[in-house]
Amino acid sequence: MLKAGFIRAVLAAAALAIVVGGARAERTNVAVAANFADAAKEIASAFKIKTGHEAVLSFGSSGQLLNQIAQDAPFQVMLSADDERPRKLIDDGLGVAESRFTYAVGKLVLWSRALDGAIGAETLKSGRFNKISIAAPAAAPYGVAAIEAMRGLGVYDSLKSKTVEGASIAQAFQFIDTGNAELGFVALSQLAGIKSGSHWVVDQALYTQIRQDAVLLRKGAANKAAVSFMAFLKGPEARSIIERFGYELDEKR
């Protein structure tokens, strides 16, 4: 009897765990730009606690994720590192037009673990280093911003031979973190909690504003978890997390 009662209690608890507000909890697959990985993990955790729904996150460069979606990957939401790819998904009939909004505005930083002292524009102009890391501009908006910044400072041509490209902003970060490049351009959000090394927040005037857009994909239009995740991303809990990771918020959303 005790054993049967215990089993019934476990089953009742399990049933309760998947019901939230009278609706069954669901899962949604979310494609997330690599720069937003840590913030997205916190948001997904808060989302599950509040709604019971689960956001299953997959990370990569925005270009890689776009290609996967175009090839019928089972994503229902995309959090891009730019506004162009979500717009393209809508134009191609893969995204829900009215769902697109800017969830974060990114900041580009120059970061080094290896170089002593403060770094900045003069560090780039001096060229006293062997390798500088950036994300591949064809796949990652932060790579485009890095090149724009170097061009704006007049150092792109002189540093071209020293530039190494990561497939995503995460790999660009790894090159610097492991010492394969003395410095490089990453997202400010990636430095959350990192106290070692030096960084310089690049002047916004040197690169096009990095507007990071979210879009509900057609595959997620009927998925309660996907729709709820998009709504949660606009709410105060998610926005607080986004700001804490060094992003700006778009007040025009």
Order of alpha helices (4+ residues) and beta strands (2+ residues): alpha-beta-beta-beta-alpha-beta-alpha-beta-alpha-beta-beta-alpha-beta-alpha-alpha-beta-alpha-beta-beta-beta-alpha-alpha
